[in-house]
Amino acid sequence: MSPDDLTALATFLDEAVADQVLLPQRTLAAMVGVQRPSLNKVLKEFGRQGLIAVRYAAIQLVDRARWYRILEADPA
């Protein structure tokens, strides 16, 4: 995923309601403009870092404060 794709993904996660994005990965990938396998790799990495939890048709934002710190540190 390109930096622009990650920015688009960050926007969706930032707008999570009750810290959840209630969309299947296929739909989120289409909205971000990437293939689902590419999105899945990034989501798995975020999950390993403890930022999110991927659930059926939903992504749970686990550590919002850390998520914002990462976004603020991103030079993009």
Secondary structure as the mmCIF struct_conf table of DSSP 4:
data_model
#
loop_
_struct_conf.conf_type_id
_struct_conf.id
_struct_conf.beg_label_comp_id
_struct_conf.beg_label_asym_id
_struct_conf.beg_label_seq_id
_struct_conf.end_label_comp_id
_struct_conf.end_label_asym_id
_struct_conf.end_label_seq_id
HELX_RH_AL_P HELX_RH_AL_P1 PRO A 3 ASP A 14
TURN_TY1_P TURN_TY1_P1 GLU A 15 GLU A 15
STRN STRN1 VAL A 17 VAL A 17
TURN_TY1_P TURN_TY1_P2 ALA A 18 ASP A 19
STRN STRN2 GLN A 20 VAL A 21
BEND BEND1 LEU A 23 LEU A 23
HELX_RH_AL_P HELX_RH_AL_P2 GLN A 25 VAL A 32
TURN_TY1_P TURN_TY1_P3 GLY A 33 GLY A 33
BEND BEND2 VAL A 34 VAL A 34
HELX_RH_AL_P HELX_RH_AL_P3 ARG A 36 ARG A 48
TURN_TY1_P TURN_TY1_P4 GLN A 49 GLY A 50
BEND BEND3 LEU A 51 LEU A 51
STRN STRN3 ILE A 52 ARG A 55
TURN_TY1_P TURN_TY1_P5 TYR A 56 ALA A 57
STRN STRN4 ALA A 58 LEU A 61
BEND BEND4 VAL A 62 VAL A 62
HELX_RH_AL_P HELX_RH_AL_P4 ARG A 64 ALA A 73
#
